[in-house]
């Protein structure tokens, strides 16, 4: 494709190995506008300063005509504050953007897919995000290149300033929404409702330090939809000991990416409940099982039984 017109946001921290793999893909599409957002080193981590410096050094390798914005923190802000403040800063400058974290390895067609859909739905307030993630394990949903989901997956995604302006990290709407009929009938089944109620309870009380859960809550509160490709366009390579929330044995580690080909648009804009049920059962609940397994393994190692 020609030089990418849509601004790209690249979020980094302290993983030069990931950056060496993912940043070249961004370089290959030569975005005209690039936002680089970096968190700073933790003072109690001996290797953080060196690794953060290595990451920022790699980001100096921009050899095409490009307007570059840099927002580098000298101290550690943490994932929630760094990502949310960074994106709010981005959308003070532009009306739409494609967003990648340093551990998200995209297929080159991911960028064109996002650019096409950002333009198509820029004024359609039913659509809040475009994702590059597909967790359907080869199951196609409809005859188009993408379908609509309630799940705003964020391992490579895109959105508009009109949507992000609604982001509220402390989800103040939660207590009243939690008791409403709208919330109770929002989900496909009782188990799904209970799962997410527990998540948002913890977010609201400050027990979960995440930017993505409040974003999910915000999108859902406003009944936003996510355009989701019928093939996986982004692979997460950040699982392991140096990942913030990702676990080594998660089956989503390094998922294969595929070409999406020519973009065929759906005839109707409506949420695919079957696809969302599948995601909850086969991706979200699976993640919880891996978390529990990892916690058990850590305990067993601590007491010398593993």
Order of alpha helices (4+ residues) and beta strands (2+ residues): beta-alpha-beta-alpha-beta-alpha-beta-beta-alpha-beta-beta-beta-alpha-alpha-alpha-alpha-alpha-beta-beta-alpha-alpha
